[in-house]
Amino acid sequence: MRIFVDADACPVVRQTEDVAKKYSVPVTLLCDTNHILQSDYCEVRVVGAGADAVDFALVNLCQAGDVVIT
C-alpha cells in the first residue's frame, strides 16, 4: 500500500505525512509546476501544469490497495 496525495491544494498534506511516517507507509505527493512542494519523508513528483494534470498522473500511478487523498 502507498498513499498518493493530490497536493496542489490539499489541506491535510502535513498531517498525512506525519501519520504515514509513524506507520512507515510510503507517500507520494503529486503537484504541478505552480505548486512545487518539499518533504523530508514523502516522494514529491512534479507534473506539468495544466487542467487535471495531477489527476491524470494519479490515475496512472495508483494500483489496487493504494490510498488516494485529494
ABEGO torsion letter per residue (X at the ends): XBBBBBAAABAAAAAAAAAAAAAGBBBBBBBBAABBBBBAABBBBBBBBEBGAAAAAAAAABBBGBBBBX
